[in-house]
Amino acid sequence: MSDSITSSRPSIGPGKTLRTLGALEEYFWLLGQRAARTLVVAAEVEGVTSVDRWRDALRALQARHTILSARIQQTPGFRPAFVSAPDVPLALNVVPRESGTRLFELVSAELATRFAPGDALLRTTLLHGRDRTTLLLAADHAAFDGASLMFLIRDLLRALSGELPRTVQTMPLSHDQWLGLPVSERHASTPAAAPLRAPVDTNGPRAPLMDFAAADEVPLLQQVWLEPSITSLLTRRARAKEASVHGALSAALMLAGRALSRGWRASTVRCASRIDLRDQFAAGEQLGLLEMQRDSTLEPWDTPPFWDLAQAIKQDVDMQRSAADAAGSLSAPVLDMISAHSDPQRLLIGSRQRAPMLAIDNYGRLPIASRYGRLRLRWVTPATMSGAPHTQTVSIATVDGLLCMTNVSAEPMPSLLGTARRLLLAQLD
């Protein structure tokens, strides 16, 4: 598949429609008009770099991936589409490390800043120091999933070290196209749509687009780490218990939340695990929005032993996933919701009503190298906010055995991650 979606000589003029958004992409695009659904990944890079080298690497990254020169626009009567803007460079925001700016401040600001129609689909910030730099990528969830950002980090570091391939990845397929679903340029019915914001000048200041719907969604972050020795022990113990690391982490979070919250103890705890569909689609390392969700539940009367719960979560996540399964469980319902150009505010309300208590994005051991010439990728911290203000959205990534777990919520549960870590450690004695 990868040979059919690469080219060494792209010729796409400005303003050309690349393709219509898929149903899942349009769903997040509509939600993004009322509440931030921004994906953020921070990565610490050890080694001497200059801002000019980062700018050159960013230009090389944009030249490799066609979607990085795209914008989302909508013509009256048509569904939104990706439109080419090849002459507009990606902006780079540079913050000197000696300024005293904290990484969490930058991550929180990016999480709260929505992507307006016409914006570039990726924002890049450097907390730059001479021999250590923290890279921050913020992406529009209508165009990317978290795995996409991991591949972009890798390619950016390849570009910095002169190792980035020169072949060009053309516009990735949508979720609908991978599933073989029909894609129409128009909605099933086209009532008058609510006016959209005018495109924002991407060279101007990036102030958060706050309104009444987003005002209660100020993101707050919590974070814990698992050292490589603990991660290794956890992997061995999970395997011996016929569970998985993801199952163990999810079980620890569900049990920690129930121990800390009366509300979690009194009702069904639903944990939504996000799943990468690239293997099912044979999509390789394609960028885009290629994910689905699997739910696990814990009833108020159920008090399973830790490893029994971890096994049950593993079984939920490992259920047979086919194209028909993905279409039936995700794409078809989403397509129904947006088929008549649903109002973004109504979609947001529906999204909050269906929101789980806990959502987990676990990227596992990242399928990317940690060494790029003289540069070393030391750690990666993903963060995103989803669902409703009460939803605890936990993102997990592991580099060289160092596991980072980050919780983002407008209403974070105090001590959730710390309690989950202690529960995990108690299972390893």
C-alpha positions as CSV (number, residue, x, y, z in Angstrom):
1,M,0.0,0.0,0.0
2,S,2.8,2.4,0.8
3,D,4.1,2.4,-2.8
4,S,0.7,3.6,-4.1
5,I,0.5,6.6,-1.8
6,T,3.9,8.0,-2.3
7,S,5.3,10.1,-5.2
8,S,8.6,11.9,-6.0
9,R,7.0,14.6,-8.1
10,P,3.8,16.1,-6.6
11,S,2.1,18.9,-8.6
12,I,-0.8,20.3,-6.5
13,G,-1.7,23.9,-7.1
14,P,-3.0,26.2,-4.3
15,G,-6.7,26.0,-3.7
16,K,-7.1,22.5,-5.2
17,T,-9.6,20.3,-3.4
18,L,-7.6,17.2,-2.2
19,R,-10.6,15.2,-0.9
20,T,-13.8,15.5,1.1
21,L,-13.5,14.9,4.9
22,G,-14.6,11.4,6.0
23,A,-17.4,11.1,8.5
24,L,-15.1,10.8,11.5
25,E,-13.0,13.7,10.4
26,E,-16.1,15.9,9.8
27,Y,-17.5,14.9,13.2
28,F,-14.3,16.2,15.0
29,W,-14.2,19.2,12.7
30,L,-17.8,20.2,13.8
31,L,-17.0,19.5,17.5
32,G,-13.9,21.6,17.2
33,Q,-16.1,24.7,16.4
34,R,-17.5,24.6,19.9
35,A,-14.8,22.9,22.1
36,A,-11.1,22.3,21.7
37,R,-10.3,18.8,20.5
38,T,-6.6,19.5,20.0
39,L,-4.0,16.7,20.2
40,V,-0.7,17.6,21.8
41,V,2.5,15.7,22.0
42,A,5.7,16.9,23.7
43,A,9.1,15.3,23.1
44,E,12.4,16.0,24.8
45,V,15.3,15.9,22.4
46,E,18.9,15.8,23.8
47,G,21.7,17.2,21.6
48,V,22.9,20.5,20.2
49,T,20.5,22.1,17.7
50,S,19.8,25.6,16.4
51,V,16.4,27.3,15.6
52,D,17.4,27.6,12.0
53,R,18.0,23.8,11.8
54,W,14.5,23.2,13.2
55,R,13.0,25.6,10.7
56,D,14.8,23.7,7.8
57,A,13.6,20.4,9.3
58,L,10.0,21.7,9.5
59,R,10.1,22.7,5.9
60,A,11.4,19.3,4.9
61,L,8.6,17.7,6.9
62,Q,6.0,19.8,5.2
63,A,7.5,18.9,1.8
64,R,7.2,15.2,2.6
65,H,3.6,15.1,3.8
66,T,1.0,16.7,1.6
67,I,-1.5,16.9,4.4
68,L,0.7,19.5,6.2
69,S,0.1,21.9,3.3
70,A,-3.7,21.4,3.5
71,R,-6.5,23.5,5.1
72,I,-10.1,22.5,5.9
73,Q,-12.6,24.7,4.1
74,Q,-16.3,24.4,3.2
75,T,-18.2,25.6,0.2
76,P,-21.9,26.4,0.8
77,G,-23.9,23.3,-0.1
78,F,-21.0,20.9,0.2
79,R,-19.3,19.0,2.9
80,P,-16.0,20.3,4.2
81,A,-12.9,19.3,2.3
82,F,-9.1,19.4,2.5
83,V,-7.8,22.1,0.2
84,S,-4.2,22.6,-0.9
85,A,-2.2,25.6,0.4
86,P,1.4,24.6,-0.6
87,D,2.8,28.1,-0.5
88,V,2.0,28.7,3.2
89,P,4.8,27.5,5.5
90,L,4.1,26.0,8.9
91,A,4.6,28.5,11.7
92,L,7.2,27.8,14.4
93,N,6.8,29.4,17.8
94,V,10.2,29.5,19.7
95,V,10.4,29.9,23.5
96,P,13.9,30.1,25.0
97,R,14.4,27.5,27.7
98,E,16.0,30.1,29.9
99,S,12.8,32.2,29.9
100,G,11.5,30.0,32.8
101,T,8.3,29.0,30.8
102,R,7.0,25.7,32.1
103,L,6.2,22.9,29.7
104,F,2.8,22.3,31.3
105,E,1.9,26.0,30.6
106,L,2.6,25.5,26.9
107,V,0.8,22.2,26.8
108,S,-2.3,23.6,28.6
109,A,-2.4,26.6,26.2
110,E,-2.2,24.4,23.2
111,L,-4.9,22.1,24.5
112,A,-7.2,25.1,25.0
113,T,-6.6,26.6,21.6
114,R,-9.0,25.4,18.9
115,F,-8.3,25.2,15.2
116,A,-10.5,27.6,13.3
117,P,-11.7,26.9,9.7
118,G,-8.8,27.8,7.4
119,D,-6.1,27.3,10.0
120,A,-3.0,25.1,9.3
121,L,-3.6,21.6,10.7
122,L,-0.4,21.5,12.8
123,R,1.2,24.0,15.2
124,T,4.8,23.6,16.3
125,T,6.5,25.1,19.4
126,L,10.1,24.7,20.6
127,L,11.1,25.2,24.2
128,H,14.6,25.6,22.9
129,G,18.0,25.3,24.6
130,R,21.4,24.9,23.1
131,D,21.8,21.2,24.0
132,R,18.3,20.2,25.0
133,T,15.0,21.1,23.4
134,T,11.4,20.2,24.0
135,L,9.4,19.9,20.9
136,L,5.6,20.5,21.1
137,L,3.3,19.5,18.3
138,A,-0.4,20.5,18.4
139,A,-2.7,19.0,15.8
140,D,-6.3,19.3,14.6
141,H,-8.0,16.1,15.6
142,A,-10.1,16.4,12.4
143,A,-7.0,15.5,10.4
144,F,-4.8,13.5,12.7
145,D,-4.8,10.9,15.5
146,G,-2.1,10.5,18.1
147,A,-0.2,7.9,16.2
148,S,0.2,10.4,13.3
149,L,2.0,12.8,15.7
150,M,4.5,10.0,16.7
151,F,5.4,9.5,13.1
152,L,5.7,13.3,12.5
153,I,8.1,13.5,15.5
154,R,10.2,10.7,14.1
155,D,10.3,12.4,10.6
156,L,11.2,15.8,12.1
157,L,14.1,14.2,13.9
158,R,15.1,12.4,10.7
159,A,15.1,15.7,8.9
160,L,17.2,17.3,11.7
161,S,19.8,14.5,11.2
162,G,19.7,14.5,7.4
163,E,18.0,11.1,7.2
164,L,14.5,12.0,6.0
165,P,13.5,10.2,2.7
166,R,12.7,12.5,-0.2
167,T,9.6,10.6,-1.4
168,V,6.4,12.4,-0.8
169,Q,3.4,11.0,1.0
170,T,0.3,12.2,-0.9
171,M,-3.0,12.9,0.8
172,P,-3.9,10.0,3.1
173,L,-7.2,8.2,2.7
174,S,-10.1,8.8,5.0
175,H,-11.5,6.3,7.5
176,D,-14.5,5.9,5.1
177,Q,-12.2,5.2,2.1
178,W,-10.2,2.5,3.9
179,L,-13.6,0.9,4.8
180,G,-14.9,1.1,1.3
181,L,-17.8,3.3,2.3
182,P,-19.3,5.7,-0.3
183,V,-18.1,9.3,0.1
184,S,-20.4,12.1,-1.1
185,E,-19.3,15.7,-1.6
186,R,-22.8,16.8,-0.4
187,H,-24.8,15.9,2.6
188,A,-28.0,13.8,2.3
189,S,-29.9,17.0,2.9
190,T,-28.5,20.5,3.0
191,P,-30.4,22.9,5.2
192,A,-28.9,26.3,5.6
193,A,-25.8,25.9,7.7
194,A,-24.8,28.2,10.5
195,P,-22.2,30.7,9.5
196,L,-18.6,29.6,10.2
197,R,-15.9,31.8,11.5
198,A,-13.8,33.6,8.9
199,P,-10.4,32.0,8.2
200,V,-7.7,33.1,10.7
201,D,-4.4,34.6,9.5
202,T,-2.0,31.8,10.4
203,N,0.9,34.4,10.6
204,G,-0.9,36.4,13.3
205,P,-1.1,35.7,17.1
206,R,-2.7,32.4,18.1
207,A,-5.2,33.4,20.8
208,P,-7.5,30.7,22.2
209,L,-10.9,30.7,20.5
210,M,-13.0,30.7,23.7
211,D,-16.7,30.9,23.8
212,F,-19.6,29.8,26.2
213,A,-19.3,26.2,25.2
214,A,-15.6,26.0,25.8
215,A,-15.3,28.2,28.9
216,D,-15.8,25.2,31.2
217,E,-13.2,23.1,29.5
218,V,-10.0,24.7,30.8
219,P,-7.5,21.7,30.7
220,L,-5.6,20.8,33.8
221,L,-2.8,18.2,33.7
222,Q,-1.4,15.5,36.0
223,Q,1.5,13.3,35.2
224,V,3.4,10.3,36.6
225,W,6.2,8.2,35.3
226,L,7.2,4.5,35.5
227,E,10.9,3.8,35.4
228,P,12.2,1.2,32.8
229,S,12.8,-1.4,35.6
230,I,9.2,-1.1,36.7
231,T,7.9,-1.1,33.1
232,S,9.9,-4.3,32.4
233,L,8.6,-6.0,35.6
234,L,5.0,-4.9,34.7
235,T,5.3,-6.4,31.2
236,R,6.6,-9.8,32.6
237,R,3.9,-9.9,35.3
238,A,1.1,-9.0,32.9
239,R,2.2,-11.7,30.5
240,A,2.4,-14.3,33.3
241,K,-1.2,-13.4,34.3
242,E,-2.4,-13.7,30.7
243,A,-3.3,-10.0,30.7
244,S,-1.5,-7.1,29.0
245,V,0.3,-3.9,30.1
246,H,-2.7,-1.9,28.7
247,G,-5.1,-4.0,30.7
248,A,-3.1,-3.6,33.9
249,L,-2.8,0.2,33.4
250,S,-6.5,0.5,32.7
251,A,-7.5,-1.7,35.6
252,A,-5.3,0.4,37.9
253,L,-6.9,3.6,36.7
254,M,-10.5,2.2,37.0
255,L,-9.9,0.9,40.5
256,A,-8.1,4.1,41.6
257,G,-11.0,6.2,40.4
258,R,-13.5,4.1,42.2
259,A,-11.5,4.3,45.4
260,L,-11.3,8.1,45.1
261,S,-14.8,9.0,43.8
262,R,-18.1,8.4,45.4
263,G,-19.7,8.9,42.0
264,W,-17.5,6.2,40.4
265,R,-18.5,3.8,43.2
266,A,-22.2,4.5,42.8
267,S,-22.5,4.0,39.0
268,T,-21.1,2.0,36.1
269,V,-17.5,3.0,35.4
270,R,-16.9,3.0,31.6
271,C,-13.4,3.1,30.2
272,A,-13.0,3.9,26.5
273,S,-9.7,2.5,25.0
274,R,-8.7,4.1,21.7
275,I,-7.4,1.6,19.2
276,D,-5.2,2.2,16.2
277,L,-6.7,0.7,13.0
278,R,-3.6,0.8,10.8
279,D,-2.9,-2.9,11.1
280,Q,-6.5,-3.8,10.3
281,F,-6.4,-1.5,7.2
282,A,-2.9,-2.5,6.2
283,A,-2.3,1.3,6.3
284,G,1.4,1.1,7.4
285,E,2.5,4.4,8.8
286,Q,0.0,6.6,7.1
287,L,-1.0,9.8,8.7
288,G,-4.7,10.6,9.3
289,L,-7.5,9.7,11.7
290,L,-7.5,5.9,11.8
291,E,-8.8,4.9,15.2
292,M,-11.8,3.3,16.9
293,Q,-12.9,2.8,20.5
294,R,-13.4,-0.3,22.7
295,D,-15.3,0.0,26.0
296,S,-14.8,-1.8,29.2
297,T,-17.1,-1.5,32.2
298,L,-17.0,-2.0,35.9
299,E,-20.4,-2.3,37.7
300,P,-20.9,-0.9,41.2
301,W,-21.5,-4.3,42.7
302,D,-18.5,-5.9,41.0
303,T,-15.3,-6.2,42.9
304,P,-13.0,-8.3,40.7
305,P,-9.4,-9.1,41.7
306,F,-6.9,-6.8,40.0
307,W,-5.6,-9.3,37.4
308,D,-9.1,-10.6,36.6
309,L,-10.1,-7.0,35.7
310,A,-6.9,-6.6,33.6
311,Q,-7.7,-9.8,31.7
312,A,-11.2,-8.7,31.0
313,I,-10.0,-5.4,29.6
314,K,-7.5,-7.2,27.4
315,Q,-10.3,-9.4,26.0
316,D,-12.4,-6.3,25.3
317,V,-9.6,-4.6,23.4
318,D,-8.6,-7.8,21.6
319,M,-12.0,-8.6,20.2
320,Q,-12.0,-9.5,16.5
321,R,-11.9,-6.2,14.6
322,S,-12.8,-6.3,10.9
323,A,-13.6,-3.6,8.4
324,A,-17.3,-4.4,8.8
325,D,-17.0,-4.2,12.6
326,A,-15.3,-0.8,12.5
327,A,-17.9,0.5,10.0
328,G,-20.8,-0.7,12.1
329,S,-19.5,0.4,15.5
330,L,-18.1,3.8,14.5
331,S,-18.4,5.2,11.0
332,A,-22.0,4.4,10.2
333,P,-23.4,6.1,13.4
334,V,-21.1,9.1,13.0
335,L,-22.1,9.4,9.3
336,D,-25.8,9.5,10.4
337,M,-25.1,12.3,12.9
338,I,-23.4,14.5,10.4
339,S,-25.3,13.5,7.2
340,A,-27.7,16.5,7.4
341,H,-25.1,19.0,8.5
342,S,-25.7,18.7,12.2
343,D,-25.4,21.8,14.3
344,P,-22.0,21.8,16.1
345,Q,-23.6,22.8,19.4
346,R,-26.0,19.8,19.3
347,L,-23.1,17.5,18.5
348,L,-21.2,18.8,21.4
349,I,-24.2,18.2,23.8
350,G,-24.6,14.7,22.4
351,S,-20.9,14.0,22.8
352,R,-21.0,15.1,26.4
353,Q,-24.0,12.9,27.1
354,R,-22.2,9.8,25.8
355,A,-18.9,10.7,27.3
356,P,-17.1,8.0,29.5
357,M,-15.7,8.6,32.9
358,L,-12.3,7.4,31.7
359,A,-10.7,7.5,28.2
360,I,-7.3,6.0,27.6
361,D,-4.9,6.6,24.6
362,N,-2.1,4.1,25.1
363,Y,0.6,4.2,22.4
364,G,2.6,1.5,24.1
365,R,6.3,1.2,23.2
366,L,6.6,3.8,20.4
367,P,7.5,2.2,17.1
368,I,10.1,4.9,16.5
369,A,13.9,5.1,17.2
370,S,15.3,7.0,20.1
371,R,18.6,7.9,18.3
372,Y,18.9,10.2,15.3
373,G,22.6,10.9,14.6
374,R,23.9,12.9,17.5
375,L,20.4,13.5,18.8
376,R,18.5,11.4,21.4
377,L,14.8,11.2,21.9
378,R,14.6,11.0,25.7
379,W,10.8,10.9,26.3
380,V,7.4,11.6,24.7
381,T,4.4,13.0,26.5
382,P,1.0,12.9,24.7
383,A,-2.0,14.8,26.0
384,T,-5.5,15.4,24.9
385,M,-8.9,16.3,26.3
386,S,-12.0,14.4,25.2
387,G,-15.6,13.7,26.1
388,A,-17.1,15.9,28.8
389,P,-15.5,18.2,31.4
390,H,-15.7,15.3,34.0
391,T,-13.9,12.8,31.6
392,Q,-10.4,11.8,32.8
393,T,-8.4,11.4,29.5
394,V,-5.2,9.5,30.1
395,S,-2.5,9.3,27.5
396,I,0.4,6.9,27.8
397,A,3.7,6.5,25.8
398,T,6.9,4.6,26.4
399,V,10.4,5.4,25.1
400,D,13.3,3.1,26.0
401,G,11.2,1.6,28.8
402,L,10.4,5.0,30.4
403,L,6.6,5.2,30.6
404,C,4.8,8.5,30.8
405,M,1.2,8.7,31.9
406,T,-0.6,12.1,31.6
407,N,-4.2,12.9,32.6
408,V,-6.1,15.8,31.2
409,S,-9.5,17.0,32.4
410,A,-11.4,20.1,33.0
411,E,-12.4,18.5,36.3
412,P,-9.4,16.3,37.2
413,M,-9.7,13.7,39.9
414,P,-7.0,14.6,42.5
415,S,-4.4,11.8,43.0
416,L,-5.9,9.6,40.2
417,L,-2.5,8.9,38.6
418,G,-0.6,8.6,41.9
419,T,-3.2,6.2,43.3
420,A,-3.1,4.1,40.1
421,R,0.7,3.9,40.2
422,R,0.6,2.7,43.8
423,L,-2.0,0.0,42.9
424,L,0.2,-1.1,40.1
425,L,3.3,-1.3,42.3
426,A,1.4,-3.4,44.8
427,Q,0.7,-6.0,42.1
428,L,4.5,-6.3,41.4
429,D,5.7,-7.2,44.9
